[in-house]
């Protein structure tokens, strides 16, 4: 490699290294992360208690995005029974809160591998989940929430999750 090409590559490498901090993940605000973990805890506790009012309070009280997407195997099973079935199913937090309030059997959502990204004003929370009814796993998948810091605390503005049967 001639000296000019080597110098050019050296310059490019130095430029990329100088830009790396601009692309690095900003560390979470510790207080905001603790508050977001509390939202997750309250969400779980509300499901266990059948407390739809608390669930509703965790969402921004305006139309929000809520959707589930069926995994490949689950979608194929459902499509075989109901050809009109849709893979992506929009819903609302209000319907979920009603389902939790009226459930005949105990409900629980377990969260693992929680990842929180926040700058203190907005946040993205994702995790693996298992939804249980009477202690038996009903579905599992990954779930993602988008939240904003409102005057009265963190509020979920969108929720997306995949659905796989155990």
Buried (B, 14 or more C-beta within 10 A) or exposed (E): EEEEEEEEEEEEEEEEEEEEEEEEEEEBBEEBBEBBBEBBEBBBEBBBBBBBEBBBBBBBEEEBBBEBBBBEEBBEBBBEEEEEBEBEEEEBBBEBBBBBBEEEEEBBBEBEEBEBBBEEEBBBBBBBBBBBBEEEEBBBBBBBBBBEBEEEEBBBBBBBBBBBEE
